[in-house]
Amino acid sequence: MTAARILVAKTSLDGHWRGINVVSRALRDGGFEVILAGMVTADTIARVAADEDVDLIGLNVGGRVEVVERILDTLAEHGVKTPVFAGGTIPHYAVEKLEKRGVRCFPPGSSLDDIVACARELTGTVA
């Protein structure tokens, strides 16, 4: 059985890479194949998600939720129906907004175990 594939990307030009790297490693150690795209545009996220046939998209939010909403709109325009989860600096008011759009959110302080468990749930994989 092949590992579920997760595309992980940054959504804004903040200079912080520690969180995305730590989460990517936790996902990899959890048995997932991680495609770390880095800082890319919404169109690139949609194209890579389709080209790489990913099972899940992880977005690192740098506080600008409107960028995540634009990414969700772009995914829909490209016909990408892959589940999305997001972590990082997500203001409390934005968590509800994103969850209404089907995005599972992990603000600062979320446990890596919870993130990996959510990835398993969203991809239908087991430990």
C-alpha positions as CSV (number, residue, x, y, z in Angstrom):
1,M,0.0,0.0,0.0
2,T,1.4,3.4,-0.9
3,A,1.5,6.2,1.6
4,A,-1.1,9.0,1.3
5,R,0.4,12.1,-0.3
6,I,0.1,15.5,1.4
7,L,1.0,18.8,-0.3
8,V,2.2,21.3,2.2
9,A,2.5,25.0,1.2
10,K,3.0,28.4,2.8
11,T,0.3,31.0,2.0
12,S,2.1,34.3,2.7
13,L,5.5,35.9,2.6
14,D,6.2,35.6,6.3
15,G,9.8,34.5,7.0
16,H,8.9,31.7,9.5
17,W,9.7,28.2,8.3
18,R,10.0,26.3,11.6
19,G,6.3,25.5,11.9
20,I,5.9,24.2,8.4
21,N,9.1,22.1,8.7
22,V,8.1,20.6,12.0
23,V,4.6,19.7,10.8
24,S,6.0,18.3,7.5
25,R,8.4,16.1,9.5
26,A,5.7,14.9,11.8
27,L,3.5,14.0,8.9
28,R,6.4,12.2,7.2
29,D,7.2,10.3,10.5
30,G,3.5,9.5,10.6
31,G,3.8,7.6,7.4
32,F,2.8,10.2,4.8
33,E,4.6,11.2,1.7
34,V,5.0,15.0,2.0
35,I,5.5,17.3,-0.9
36,L,6.8,20.6,0.5
37,A,6.0,23.3,-2.0
38,G,7.2,26.2,0.1
39,M,5.8,29.7,-0.7
40,V,3.7,29.4,-3.8
41,T,0.7,31.0,-5.4
42,A,-2.9,29.7,-5.4
43,D,-2.5,28.7,-9.0
44,T,0.6,26.7,-8.3
45,I,-1.0,25.0,-5.3
46,A,-3.9,23.9,-7.5
47,R,-1.6,22.7,-10.3
48,V,0.7,20.8,-8.0
49,A,-2.3,19.2,-6.1
50,A,-3.7,18.0,-9.5
51,D,-0.3,17.0,-11.0
52,E,0.9,15.1,-8.0
53,D,-2.5,13.5,-7.3
54,V,-2.3,14.5,-3.6
55,D,-4.7,13.1,-1.0
56,L,-4.6,16.2,1.3
57,I,-3.5,19.8,1.1
58,G,-1.9,21.5,4.2
59,L,-1.6,25.2,4.2
60,N,0.6,27.3,6.6
61,V,-1.4,30.4,7.3
62,G,0.6,33.6,8.0
63,G,-2.3,35.5,9.5
64,R,-3.8,36.4,6.1
65,V,-7.0,34.4,5.9
66,E,-8.1,36.1,2.7
67,V,-5.2,34.4,1.0
68,V,-6.4,31.0,2.2
69,E,-9.9,31.9,0.9
70,R,-8.4,32.8,-2.5
71,I,-6.6,29.4,-2.5
72,L,-9.9,27.6,-1.8
73,D,-11.6,29.5,-4.6
74,T,-8.7,28.7,-7.0
75,L,-8.8,25.0,-6.0
76,A,-12.6,24.9,-6.8
77,E,-12.0,26.7,-10.1
78,H,-9.5,24.1,-11.1
79,G,-11.8,21.2,-10.0
80,V,-9.5,20.1,-7.2
81,K,-11.7,18.5,-4.5
82,T,-8.9,17.5,-2.2
83,P,-9.5,18.1,1.5
84,V,-7.6,21.0,3.1
85,F,-6.3,21.6,6.5
86,A,-4.5,24.7,7.8
87,G,-2.2,25.6,10.6
88,G,-0.2,28.6,11.8
89,T,-1.3,32.0,12.7
90,I,-5.0,31.8,12.3
91,P,-7.0,34.4,14.1
92,H,-9.8,33.0,16.3
93,Y,-12.5,34.7,14.1
94,A,-11.0,33.1,11.0
95,V,-11.1,29.5,12.4
96,E,-14.9,29.5,12.2
97,K,-14.9,31.1,8.8
98,L,-12.5,28.5,7.3
99,E,-14.2,25.6,9.1
100,K,-17.5,26.7,7.4
101,R,-15.6,26.1,4.1
102,G,-14.5,22.6,5.2
103,V,-11.0,23.5,6.3
104,R,-9.8,21.8,9.5
105,C,-7.7,24.4,11.5
106,F,-4.8,24.1,13.8
107,P,-3.8,27.4,15.4
108,P,-0.6,27.9,17.4
109,G,-0.4,25.4,20.3
110,S,-2.0,22.6,18.4
111,S,-0.4,19.2,19.0
112,L,1.5,17.4,16.3
113,D,-0.4,14.2,17.3
114,D,-3.7,16.0,16.6
115,I,-2.4,17.2,13.2
116,V,-1.3,13.7,12.2
117,A,-4.5,12.2,13.4
118,C,-6.5,14.7,11.4
119,A,-4.4,13.9,8.3
120,R,-5.2,10.2,8.8
121,E,-8.9,10.9,9.2
122,L,-9.0,13.2,6.1
123,T,-7.0,10.7,3.9
124,G,-8.7,7.6,5.3
125,T,-5.4,6.0,6.4
126,V,-4.6,4.3,9.6
127,A,-1.5,4.3,11.8
